[in-house]
Amino acid sequence: PRRRAALVRKIKIVIANRAHLDLLSTEFFQVTFGEQLQQDGGTVSMFVPDRAGGDQTSVGRMSMGSVGGTPGLPGSVEQPPPAMGSEPALAFETGVRLVYAILERTQLPYEKKTVRVWVAKACSTFALSRAEADCMTDSKLRFVVDWVLRCLAEEAIRGSPDFYNRQFLLGFSHDTSLNESGLMLSGALAHGWYGNIWLHAKEKLAKARQAQGEERSQQRPDTTMQPEKKAIDIDAAMRLQNSPILSAVSSLMGKAKTERRSSSIFGQPILGRFRASGRAVDVLSSLETRSQNVVISISKSLCKLPPELLSRRISYLTNMEPIPSVLPLKDAYEDLEHIHLVYAGLSSTTVSLVDKIFDDMHTTEAVGDVGSGFCERTVQQIVWKLMSSLKVAHGRGLVHGSLRMGCCYLNDAADLDSLQILEFGLSELFESPAATAPLLLQTPYVENRTDPFPDYHRDFQCLAEMTYLMLGGQPLCAADCSTAEVEVKFRRGVACFADKAFAKTSDAAKEFVLDSLRPVAYKKNSKIPLCHEIAMRMSHPWFRTHNIDELSELYDIMVMRKYDAWRNTLRLRANFLKVMADHLALARSRQMWEELSESDACVAGRVSWSSLVTAILRLCPIMHLLQKVNKAFGENEEMPVIHIDDTRRKMEAWRRKRVRELLWTMFNRSRALNGVMSSSSCHEGLTSGVLHVWSRPLKVIDIIFPPDGADGSHNKIQDLVGDERMVTFLDLVSKTDEEERERLGAGRG
């Protein structure tokens, strides 16, 4: 710890001495550029900013005297600088070597592989393609060096208490503490890829009044001639419940929604358009806007970037121009444990794309303009909607990274134009956790990527996986495939359409899936930058077909049954992981899996459901809960289809997730968002019931320390809390299953 602290202090001193660091970077850049001129005979790459907004690279001849820089280079000071509008540039690999040299000059310890990943990540924030990454100018090199130094300091303190005891959101114009946000994290909850998603997080009434007052002041710049309005309260709304004004407004709302279902943009209330009608409308608008936020709570342990860089990227996502069909990020707050990203709201009748397709497949009506029923034409429209969003995002250097059906919601189930995509851009900020919902996304996560541009191809693979699922009702890889088998299949870029469910699927749709899955190494060389490849895919023959009647034919019942089976498997496996997370501690879970792997029931690293249930019942009597999920791994309970390593990794990850969330819930209940609370409040929190039931109603202490007949609850609480008057969240975490927390980006199934 002392060495890490000393390293962090040294890095902070280097960063604080900005003038010397910039001078050092410029010196290395110009020396290397001069050497490259000598080797290439005066032919070098020049970075030319494009007036249209992009960057261009030109190759031309430059004399040695045109390089401005450090003493010692021939003609470095006396000669004029390069032509206006152009800068000397180096290749990406040369820039990586310069970063190594700067770290060695400052005598900072580093690992080359890790630093290369950081350099590539820094380049991906300004380079849209490999060609742009190979235009490493002096200013870009200084930016990369600053990025690497901050990441080096962040890596030194990761895992220590100092990692959490600091502010993560910097440079915002408001207090980023969750206590000051006015948010009430309650209501509908969904398990997102990076954390929990509060679909309808409400604001406190005082905060809603303040926001509405600010909005009115902006809409009415001159208020000298207008009478002052009284404050809005709940009682006024209740008294107006049966008033004729309310009835008129309600009918007006219904008429507006009937004429245009998508008139509520991003969940904003339609009533806001009719504020001039009277005070009753203002009251209803105020009450409705209280639940117009989607909040994603992400653990700080998943942060890829140090606070300064993380805040900079979040501010960019907040202030950028909206992307079509992408739920816009409005603000960000934090507490000791989480980063809370506040998005625009969804409607109260929102439905996920998974459930929307399920409902449409069970609809037997004829296909209309709004897409009742489900057919290949509907799949085509959904894919086109997603590609339109990716086209705009890729043009800005943004990728989704975890695009799947579970992150897509519709404000109106009958209107595809109301589609909203969640979690856009978060893959650049946070690691992919191990505790993710099974089967929702099979595309392998590439950790420590070294390409100096965004991972556009991953979005194509995710899109192909979604398209395959919607066309045939079954996942791209079978549910019993191991993680290694899934990686091999995606690495080869293959998809099987031999099943009868694809009998009526058009050849153009199949070609689209295969083209999107094709690995980069198997593609033809093209001069089109990768950021614009999505535009070429939108001109695929599948989207230019004129045979609408064949595409509009409703799906066969076979597709519907396969989709139902996939959806049920998705739900049952998630419930199985939740049951085990509530009742089986890590130590006993590891013992169980080791015994199973050495037993005769293990066949090629797999066991059957009946063998797994027998092993579980030896440790905890939960037969009544296991019976509810006995079809999670198929109908045949005797067939060895459960992969031991993958299932064990998932169970351990969900166990850690459950324990950590329960501990933080106690602090959240007491409003101790700084991670410190009294021992009496801790005792009360441990003996209270859980807020979010995963398997059955239990006390918090009975989940953190599952009963084993050895010690009572009182002794367990005493061992956990001790005799201290005040307890901290990090101390409690260190005494539970979270102590061995792993930051895994793999282990997904």
C-alpha positions in Angstrom: 0.0 0.0 0.0 2.8 2.5 0.8 4.4 1.8 -2.6 1.1 2.3 -4.4 0.5 5.6 -2.5 4.0 6.8 -3.3 3.4 6.0 -7.0 0.1 7.9 -7.0 1.7 10.9 -5.4 4.5 10.9 -8.0 2.1 10.6 -10.9 0.0 13.5 -9.6 3.2 15.6 -9.3 4.1 14.8 -13.0 0.5 15.7 -14.1 0.5 18.9 -12.1 3.7 20.0 -13.8 1.9 20.5 -17.0 4.4 22.8 -18.7 7.3 20.4 -18.2 5.2 17.4 -19.3 4.1 19.1 -22.5 7.6 20.2 -23.2 8.8 16.6 -22.7 6.1 15.2 -25.1 6.9 17.8 -27.7 10.6 17.0 -27.5 10.1 13.3 -28.0 7.6 13.9 -30.8 9.9 16.3 -32.8 13.0 14.1 -32.4 11.1 11.1 -33.6 9.5 13.1 -36.5 13.0 14.3 -37.5 14.4 10.8 -37.5 11.5 9.6 -39.6 12.2 12.4 -42.1 15.8 11.1 -42.5 14.7 7.5 -42.9 11.9 8.3 -45.4 13.8 10.8 -47.5 11.5 13.7 -46.7 8.2 11.9 -47.4 6.0 12.1 -44.3 2.4 12.0 -43.2 0.7 15.4 -42.6 -2.4 15.8 -40.6 -4.8 18.2 -42.3 -8.0 19.2 -40.5 -11.0 18.9 -42.9 -13.3 22.0 -42.9 -16.3 19.7 -43.3 -15.7 18.3 -39.9 -13.5 15.2 -40.5 -9.8 14.7 -40.6 -7.6 14.1 -43.6 -4.2 12.7 -44.0 -1.9 13.7 -46.8 1.5 12.4 -47.7 4.1 14.8 -49.1 7.7 16.0 -49.0 9.0 18.2 -46.2 12.5 19.5 -45.9 14.4 19.0 -42.7 14.4 22.7 -42.0 10.6 22.8 -41.8 10.5 21.0 -38.5 10.1 23.3 -35.5 11.2 21.8 -32.2 14.0 21.2 -29.8 17.7 22.3 -30.0 19.9 19.7 -31.6 17.7 19.0 -34.6 19.0 20.5 -37.9 17.1 23.8 -38.6 14.7 23.3 -35.7 14.5 26.8 -34.4 15.5 29.0 -37.3 13.3 27.5 -39.9 9.5 28.4 -40.3 6.8 26.0 -39.1 4.8 23.8 -41.4 2.1 25.3 -43.6 -1.0 26.8 -42.0 -3.7 24.2 -41.5 -1.4 21.1 -41.5 0.6 19.5 -38.7 3.3 16.8 -38.7 1.9 13.4 -37.8 3.2 10.0 -36.7 1.7 6.5 -37.0 -0.1 5.0 -34.1 2.6 2.4 -33.4 5.2 5.1 -33.3 3.0 7.0 -30.8 2.8 3.9 -28.6 6.6 3.7 -28.5 6.8 7.4 -27.6 4.5 6.9 -24.6 6.8 4.0 -23.5 9.8 6.4 -23.8 8.1 9.2 -21.8 7.2 6.8 -19.0 10.7 5.6 -18.8 12.1 9.2 -18.8 9.8 10.0 -15.8 10.9 6.7 -14.2 7.3 5.4 -13.8 6.8 1.6 -13.6 4.5 0.2 -16.3 3.5 -2.9 -18.3 3.6 -2.6 -22.0 0.5 -4.5 -22.7 -1.6 -2.5 -20.3 -0.2 0.8 -21.5 -0.9 -0.2 -25.1 -4.6 -0.8 -24.2 -4.8 2.6 -22.6 -3.2 4.3 -25.6 -5.7 2.6 -27.9 -8.6 3.6 -25.7 -7.4 7.3 -25.7 -7.1 7.2 -29.5 -10.6 5.8 -29.9 -12.0 9.0 -28.4 -10.9 11.1 -31.3 -10.1 8.6 -34.1 -13.0 7.2 -36.1 -10.8 4.8 -38.1 -7.3 3.3 -38.3 -6.3 6.0 -40.8 -7.1 8.8 -38.3 -5.3 6.9 -35.5 -2.2 6.9 -37.7 -2.2 10.7 -37.6 -0.7 11.2 -34.2 0.0 14.9 -33.9 1.9 16.6 -31.1 -1.3 17.8 -29.4 -2.9 14.3 -29.7 0.3 12.8 -28.2 0.0 15.1 -25.2 -3.6 14.1 -24.8 -2.7 10.4 -24.9 0.1 10.9 -22.4 -2.2 12.6 -19.9 -4.7 9.8 -20.4 -2.1 7.1 -19.7 -0.8 8.8 -16.6 -4.2 9.2 -15.1 -5.0 5.5 -15.9 -1.7 4.5 -14.3 -2.6 6.3 -11.1 -6.1 4.8 -11.1 -4.7 1.3 -11.5 -2.4 1.8 -8.5 -5.3 2.6 -6.1 -7.9 0.2 -7.5 -9.0 -2.3 -4.8 -7.9 0.0 -1.9 -10.3 2.0 0.4 -8.9 5.2 -1.3 -10.6 4.1 -4.5 -14.1 4.7 -3.1 -13.3 7.5 -0.6 -13.2 10.2 -3.3 -15.5 12.1 -5.7 -16.0 10.4 -9.1 -18.0 13.1 -10.8 -16.0 16.2 -11.3 -16.5 19.5 -13.1 -20.3 19.5 -13.0 -22.2 22.7 -12.5 -24.2 21.3 -9.6 -23.7 19.1 -6.5 -23.5 15.5 -7.8 -24.4 13.9 -4.5 -27.4 11.7 -4.7 -28.8 13.4 -1.6 -29.2 16.6 -3.6 -30.7 15.0 -6.7 -34.3 14.6 -5.3 -34.5 11.1 -6.8 -36.4 8.4 -5.2 -35.1 5.0 -6.4 -38.1 2.8 -6.1 -40.7 1.2 -8.3 -40.2 -1.0 -11.3 -36.7 -2.5 -11.5 -34.9 -4.3 -14.3 -31.5 -6.0 -14.4 -29.5 -4.1 -16.9 -26.1 -5.1 -18.4 -24.1 -2.8 -16.1 -26.4 -2.4 -13.2 -30.0 -2.1 -12.0 -32.3 0.0 -14.1 -35.1 2.0 -12.3 -37.6 2.4 -15.1 -39.8 4.9 -13.3 -37.7 6.7 -10.7 -39.6 9.5 -9.2 -38.5 12.9 -8.1 -39.4 14.4 -4.7 -42.2 17.0 -5.0 -40.0 19.9 -3.9 -37.5 19.0 -6.7 -40.4 18.8 -9.2 -41.7 22.2 -8.2 -38.2 23.7 -8.5 -37.7 22.2 -12.0 -41.1 23.3 -13.1 -40.4 26.8 -11.8 -37.2 27.0 -13.7 -38.9 25.8 -16.9 -41.6 28.4 -16.5 -39.1 31.2 -16.0 -37.4 30.2 -19.2 -40.7 30.1 -21.1 -41.8 33.5 -19.8 -38.9 35.9 -19.8 -41.1 38.9 -19.0 -43.3 38.3 -15.9 -43.9 41.9 -14.8 -47.4 42.1 -16.3 -48.4 38.6 -15.1 -50.0 37.7 -11.8 -48.1 35.5 -9.4 -49.2 31.9 -9.3 -49.6 30.0 -6.1 -47.6 26.9 -5.4 -48.9 23.5 -6.6 -49.9 21.0 -4.0 -51.3 17.5 -3.9 -54.5 18.6 -2.2 -55.4 20.9 -5.0 -55.1 18.1 -7.4 -57.3 15.8 -5.3 -60.0 18.5 -5.0 -60.0 18.8 -8.8 -60.5 15.1 -9.4 -64.2 15.4 -10.3 -64.1 18.9 -11.8 -65.3 19.6 -15.3 -61.9 21.1 -16.2 -60.2 17.9 -15.4 -62.7 16.0 -17.5 -62.2 18.3 -20.4 -58.4 18.0 -20.1 -58.6 14.2 -19.9 -60.7 14.0 -23.0 -58.3 16.3 -24.7 -55.4 14.0 -23.7 -57.2 11.0 -25.0 -57.9 12.6 -28.3 -54.3 13.8 -28.7 -53.0 10.3 -28.0 -55.5 8.7 -30.5 -54.5 11.1 -33.2 -50.8 10.6 -32.7 -49.5 7.9 -30.3 -45.9 9.1 -30.5 -46.7 12.7 -29.5 -45.2 12.1 -26.1 -41.5 12.5 -27.0 -39.2 10.7 -24.6 -42.0 10.3 -22.1 -42.7 14.0 -21.7 -46.4 14.7 -20.7 -48.8 15.8 -23.4 -50.5 18.0 -20.8 -47.5 20.3 -20.9 -48.7 21.7 -24.2 -52.0 22.9 -22.7 -50.7 24.8 -19.7 -52.6 27.9 -20.7 -55.9 26.1 -20.2 -55.9 26.5 -16.4 -54.4 25.5 -13.1 -55.9 22.0 -13.2 -53.7 21.2 -16.2 -50.6 22.5 -14.3 -51.4 20.3 -11.3 -51.7 17.2 -13.5 -48.6 18.1 -15.4 -46.6 18.5 -12.2 -47.7 15.2 -10.8 -47.0 13.4 -14.1 -43.5 14.7 -14.5 -42.5 13.3 -11.1 -42.0 9.9 -12.7 -40.3 10.8 -15.9 -36.8 9.5 -15.2 -35.0 6.3 -16.0 -32.0 5.8 -13.7 -29.2 3.2 -14.2 -27.2 2.5 -11.0 -23.7 1.2 -11.7 -21.2 0.0 -9.2 -18.0 2.2 -9.1 -15.9 -1.0 -9.1 -16.8 -1.3 -12.8 -15.5 2.1 -13.8 -12.9 1.8 -16.6 -11.7 5.4 -16.4 -10.3 7.6 -13.6 -12.8 10.2 -12.3 -11.4 13.1 -14.5 -11.8 11.1 -17.7 -15.1 9.5 -16.7 -16.6 12.9 -15.9 -15.4 14.3 -19.2 -17.1 11.4 -21.2 -20.3 11.6 -19.2 -20.5 15.4 -19.8 -20.0 14.7 -23.5 -22.9 12.2 -23.6 -25.1 14.6 -21.7 -24.5 17.6 -23.9 -24.3 16.0 -27.3 -27.0 16.2 -29.9 -29.7 13.5 -29.4 -29.3 10.3 -31.4 -32.6 9.0 -33.0 -34.3 6.3 -30.9 -31.7 6.6 -28.1 -32.9 7.6 -24.7 -30.9 10.7 -23.9 -28.7 11.0 -20.8 -29.8 14.0 -18.7 -27.6 14.0 -15.6 -25.4 12.0 -13.3 -25.1 11.6 -9.5 -23.1 9.5 -7.2 -22.9 8.0 -3.7 -20.2 5.9 -2.1 -21.1 2.8 -4.1 -22.8 3.8 -7.3 -22.8 6.1 -10.3 -26.4 7.0 -11.0 -27.1 7.9 -14.6 -30.3 9.8 -15.1 -32.1 9.5 -18.4 -35.2 10.9 -19.9 -38.4 9.1 -18.9 -40.3 6.3 -20.4 -44.1 6.2 -20.5 -46.1 4.4 -17.8 -47.2 1.9 -20.4 -43.7 1.1 -21.7 -43.0 -2.5 -22.8 -39.7 -4.2 -23.5 -38.9 -5.5 -27.0 -38.8 -9.0 -25.7 -42.4 -8.8 -24.4 -43.6 -6.8 -27.4 -42.4 -9.6 -29.8 -44.0 -12.2 -27.6 -47.4 -10.4 -27.7 -47.2 -9.9 -31.4 -46.4 -13.5 -32.1 -49.5 -14.5 -30.3 -51.6 -12.1 -32.3 -53.6 -13.8 -35.2 -55.0 -10.6 -36.7 -54.0 -9.5 -40.2 -51.0 -7.3 -40.5 -51.9 -3.6 -40.5 -50.0 -0.4 -40.7 -49.0 -0.5 -37.1 -47.7 -4.0 -37.4 -50.2 -6.1 -35.5 -49.0 -9.7 -35.7 -45.4 -10.6 -36.3 -43.6 -11.3 -39.6 -40.4 -10.8 -41.4 -41.5 -7.3 -42.4 -41.8 -6.3 -38.8 -38.3 -7.7 -38.1 -37.0 -5.6 -41.1 -38.6 -2.5 -39.6 -37.1 -3.1 -36.2 -33.6 -3.7 -37.6 -33.8 -0.6 -39.8 -34.8 1.4 -36.8 -31.7 0.2 -34.9 -29.4 0.7 -37.8 -30.6 4.3 -38.2 -29.5 4.9 -34.7 -26.2 3.2 -35.2 -25.5 5.2 -38.3 -25.7 8.5 -36.4 -23.8 7.1 -33.4 -20.9 5.5 -35.5 -20.5 8.8 -37.4 -19.7 10.4 -34.0 -17.4 7.6 -32.9 -19.9 6.1 -30.4 -20.8 2.5 -30.1 -23.4 0.7 -28.0 -21.3 -2.4 -27.1 -24.1 -4.4 -25.5 -27.0 -4.0 -28.0 -29.6 -6.6 -27.3 -33.4 -7.0 -27.1 -33.4 -6.5 -23.3 -32.2 -2.9 -23.6 -34.9 -1.8 -26.1 -38.2 -0.4 -24.9 -41.3 0.9 -26.6 -43.3 3.8 -25.1 -46.3 2.5 -27.2 -46.4 -1.2 -28.0 -48.3 -0.4 -31.2 -45.9 2.2 -32.5 -42.3 1.2 -33.6 -41.4 4.9 -33.8 -41.6 5.0 -29.9 -38.6 2.6 -29.7 -36.0 3.7 -27.2 -32.5 2.2 -26.7 -31.0 2.2 -23.3 -27.3 2.0 -22.1 -25.9 3.6 -25.2 -22.2 4.4 -24.9 -21.7 2.8 -21.5 -19.4 0.1 -22.8 -16.7 2.8 -23.1 -17.0 3.8 -19.5 -17.7 0.6 -17.6 -16.4 -3.0 -17.6 -18.7 -5.8 -18.6 -19.6 -7.5 -15.2 -19.8 -11.2 -14.6 -23.3 -11.1 -13.1 -25.3 -10.6 -16.2 -28.6 -12.0 -17.3 -28.0 -15.4 -19.0 -28.8 -15.8 -22.8 -29.7 -12.2 -23.3 -26.5 -11.5 -25.2 -24.2 -14.1 -26.5 -21.7 -12.0 -28.5 -18.3 -12.4 -26.7 -16.8 -9.5 -24.9 -13.3 -8.6 -26.1 -11.3 -7.5 -23.1 -8.2 -5.3 -23.3 -8.9 -4.4 -27.0 -5.8 -2.8 -28.7 -7.4 -1.3 -31.8 -7.2 2.5 -31.7 -10.8 3.1 -32.9 -14.2 2.2 -31.5 -15.4 -1.4 -31.8 -18.0 -1.0 -34.6 -17.9 -4.6 -35.5 -19.3 -5.6 -32.1 -22.4 -3.6 -32.7 -22.8 -5.5 -36.1 -22.5 -8.8 -34.3 -25.1 -7.9 -31.7 -27.4 -6.7 -34.4 -27.0 -10.0 -36.3 -27.7 -11.9 -33.1 -31.0 -10.0 -32.5 -32.0 -10.4 -36.2 -31.4 -14.2 -36.0 -33.5 -14.5 -32.9 -36.4 -12.5 -34.3 -36.4 -14.4 -37.6 -36.4 -17.9 -36.2 -37.4 -17.5 -32.5 -34.2 -19.2 -31.3 -30.8 -17.9 -30.2 -27.8 -18.0 -32.5 -26.1 -20.5 -30.2 -28.0 -23.2 -28.4 -28.8 -22.6 -24.7 -26.6 -25.5 -23.6 -23.5 -24.2 -25.4 -20.5 -23.4 -23.3 -18.8 -20.0 -23.3 -15.8 -21.5 -25.3 -18.2 -22.9 -27.9 -20.0 -19.6 -28.3 -16.6 -17.8 -28.8 -15.6 -20.2 -31.5 -18.9 -19.8 -33.4 -18.6 -16.0 -33.3 -15.0 -16.1 -34.3 -15.9 -18.1 -37.4 -18.9 -15.9 -38.1 -21.3 -18.8 -38.9 -25.0 -19.2 -38.5 -27.2 -22.3 -39.2 -30.5 -21.8 -41.0 -31.2 -25.5 -41.4 -34.0 -25.5 -38.8 -37.6 -25.6 -40.2 -38.3 -22.4 -38.4 -36.3 -20.6 -41.1 -38.2 -22.3 -44.0 -40.0 -19.1 -44.9 -37.2 -16.7 -44.2 -36.0 -14.9 -47.3 -32.5 -15.5 -48.7 -31.8 -11.8 -48.4 -32.4 -11.8 -44.6 -30.1 -14.8 -44.2 -27.4 -13.1 -46.2 -27.8 -10.0 -44.0 -27.2 -12.0 -40.8 -24.1 -13.7 -42.3 -22.7 -10.5 -43.6 -23.1 -8.8 -40.2 -21.5 -11.8 -38.4 -18.5 -12.1 -40.8 -15.3 -11.4 -38.8 -13.1 -8.5 -39.8 -10.3 -10.8 -41.0 -12.6 -12.4 -43.5 -13.9 -9.2 -45.1 -12.6 -7.7 -48.3 -10.4 -4.7 -48.1 -12.4 -1.5 -48.5 -11.5 2.2 -48.6 -14.7 3.0 -46.7 -13.9 3.9 -43.1 -15.4 1.6 -40.5 -17.5 4.3 -39.0 -19.4 4.6 -42.3 -19.8 0.8 -42.9 -23.2 0.9 -41.3 -24.4 3.1 -44.2 -23.3 0.5 -46.7 -25.2 -2.2 -44.7 -28.3 -0.1 -44.9 -28.2 -0.5 -48.7 -28.3 -4.3 -48.4 -30.7 -6.1 -50.8 -32.9 -7.2 -47.8 -34.0 -3.6 -47.3 -34.6 -3.0 -51.1 -36.9 -5.9 -51.7 -40.2 -5.2 -53.5 -42.0 -8.4 -52.5 -43.7 -7.0 -49.5 -46.5 -9.6 -49.5 -44.2 -12.5 -48.8 -42.4 -10.5 -46.0 -45.8 -9.6 -44.5 -46.9 -13.3 -44.1 -47.4 -14.1 -40.4 -44.9 -16.4 -38.7 -45.6 -20.1 -38.4 -46.6 -21.5 -35.0 -43.3 -23.3 -34.9 -41.4 -19.9 -34.6 -43.8 -18.8 -31.9 -43.1 -22.0 -29.8 -39.4 -21.7 -30.2 -39.5 -18.0 -29.1 -41.7 -19.0 -26.1 -39.2 -21.7 -25.1 -36.3 -19.2 -25.4 -38.1 -16.6 -23.3 -39.1 -19.1 -20.6 -35.5 -20.4 -20.5 -34.3 -16.9 -20.1 -36.7 -16.3 -17.1 -36.1 -19.6 -15.4 -32.3 -19.5 -15.6 -32.3 -16.0 -14.1 -34.6 -17.2 -11.3 -32.4 -20.2 -10.7 -29.4 -17.9 -10.2 -31.4 -15.7 -7.8 -32.5 -18.7 -5.8 -28.9 -19.9 -5.4 -27.6 -16.4 -4.6 -30.1 -16.2 -1.7 -29.4 -19.6 -0.2 -25.8 -20.8 -1.0 -22.6 -19.1 0.3 -19.5 -19.0 -1.9 -17.5 -21.5 0.2 -20.2 -24.1 0.2 -21.0 -23.5 -3.5 -17.3 -24.1 -4.4 -17.3 -27.2 -2.4 -20.4 -28.5 -4.2 -19.0 -27.8 -7.6 -15.7 -29.5 -6.8 -17.5 -32.6 -5.6 -19.6 -32.6 -8.7 -16.7 -32.3 -11.1 -15.0 -35.3 -9.4 -18.1 -37.5 -9.3 -19.3 -40.0 -11.8 -22.2 -37.7 -12.7 -19.8 -35.4 -14.5 -19.6 -36.2 -18.2 -17.2 -34.1 -20.3 -17.5 -31.2 -17.8 -21.3 -31.3 -17.6 -23.8 -32.6 -15.2 -27.6 -33.3 -15.3 -30.3 -31.3 -13.5 -31.1 -34.2 -11.2 -27.5 -34.6 -10.1 -27.2 -30.9 -9.4 -30.4 -30.9 -7.4 -29.2 -33.8 -5.3 -26.0 -31.9 -4.5 -27.8 -28.7 -3.7 -30.3 -30.4 -1.3 -27.3 -31.8 0.7 -26.5 -28.2 1.6 -29.8 -26.4 1.8 -33.4 -27.8 1.8 -35.0 -25.7 -0.9 -36.7 -28.4 -3.0 -39.9 -26.3 -3.2 -37.9 -23.4 -4.8 -36.0 -25.7 -7.2 -39.2 -27.2 -8.5 -40.2 -23.8 -9.8 -37.1 -23.7 -12.1 -36.7 -27.4 -12.9 -37.1 -26.6 -16.7 -34.3 -24.0 -16.8 -31.9 -26.4 -18.5 -34.3 -28.3 -20.7 -37.1 -30.9 -20.4 -34.8 -33.9 -19.9 -33.6 -33.7 -16.3 -31.3 -36.7 -16.7 -29.3 -35.4 -19.6 -25.9 -33.8 -18.7 -26.3 -30.3 -20.3 -25.2 -28.1 -17.4 -21.7 -26.8 -18.0 -19.9 -26.9 -14.6 -17.4 -24.1 -15.1 -19.8 -21.6 -16.7 -22.6 -22.3 -14.2 -20.3 -22.1 -11.3 -18.9 -18.8 -12.5 -22.3 -17.3 -13.0 -23.6 -18.5 -9.5 -20.6 -17.0 -7.8 -20.9 -13.7 -9.6 -24.6 -13.4 -8.8 -23.9 -14.3 -5.2 -21.4 -11.4 -4.9 -23.9 -9.1 -6.6 -26.6 -10.0 -4.2 -24.5 -9.6 -1.0 -23.1 -6.3 -2.1 -26.5 -4.9 -3.0 -28.1 -6.0 0.3 -25.4 -4.4 2.3 -25.7 -1.1 0.5 -29.5 -1.2 0.8 -29.1 -1.0 4.6 -27.1 2.2 4.2 -29.5 3.6 1.6 -32.5 3.0 3.9 -30.8 5.1 6.6 -29.8 7.7 4.1 -26.1 7.0 5.0 -24.9 7.5 1.4 -21.4 8.3 2.6 -21.0 4.6 3.7 -21.0 5.3 7.4 -23.8 4.4 9.8 -24.3 3.6 13.5 -24.1 0.1 14.8 -27.7 0.2 16.0 -29.0 1.2 12.6 -26.9 -1.6 11.2 -28.4 -4.1 13.6 -31.9 -3.0 12.5 -31.0 -3.2 8.9 -29.6 -6.7 9.2 -32.7 -8.1 11.0 -35.2 -6.4 8.6 -36.7 -8.0 5.5 -35.2 -7.5 2.0 -36.7 -4.9 -0.2 -36.3 -6.8 -3.5 -37.3 -10.4 -3.1 -35.4 -12.8 -5.4 -36.6 -16.2 -4.2 -38.8 -15.7 -1.1 -39.1 -13.2 1.7 -36.0 -13.4 3.9 -34.1 -11.3 6.4 -31.0 -9.6 5.2 -28.8 -11.5 7.7 -30.2 -14.8 6.5 -29.0 -14.1 3.0 -25.6 -12.7 3.8 -25.0 -15.7 6.1 -27.3 -18.5 5.0 -28.3 -20.7 7.9 -26.2 -23.8 8.4 -27.3 -24.8 11.9 -23.9 -23.8 13.4 -24.5 -20.3 14.7 -27.6 -18.2 15.4 -28.4 -14.9 13.8 -27.4 -13.0 16.9 -23.9 -14.4 16.8 -23.5 -13.7 13.1 -24.5 -10.1 13.5 -22.1 -9.7 16.4 -19.3 -11.2 14.3 -20.1 -8.9 11.4 -20.7 -5.6 13.3 -18.4 -6.1 16.3 -18.3 -3.6 19.2 -17.8 -0.5 17.1 -20.2 2.4 17.5 -20.0 3.3 13.8 -19.6 0.8 11.0 -18.6 1.4 7.4 -19.8 -0.2 4.2 -16.3 -1.2 3.1 -15.7 -2.9 6.4 -18.9 -4.9 6.2 -18.0 -5.9 2.6 -14.6 -7.2 3.7 -16.3 -9.6 6.1 -18.7 -11.2 3.6 -18.6 -13.1 0.3 -17.8 -9.8 -1.4 -14.2 -10.0 0.0 -13.1 -12.0 -3.0 -14.7 -9.8 -5.5 -13.5 -10.4 -9.1 -13.6 -7.8 -11.8 -14.4 -10.1 -14.6 -15.3 -9.3 -18.1 -15.6 -12.9 -19.1 -17.7 -15.7 -17.8 -20.8 -14.9 -19.6 -23.3 -17.4 -21.0 
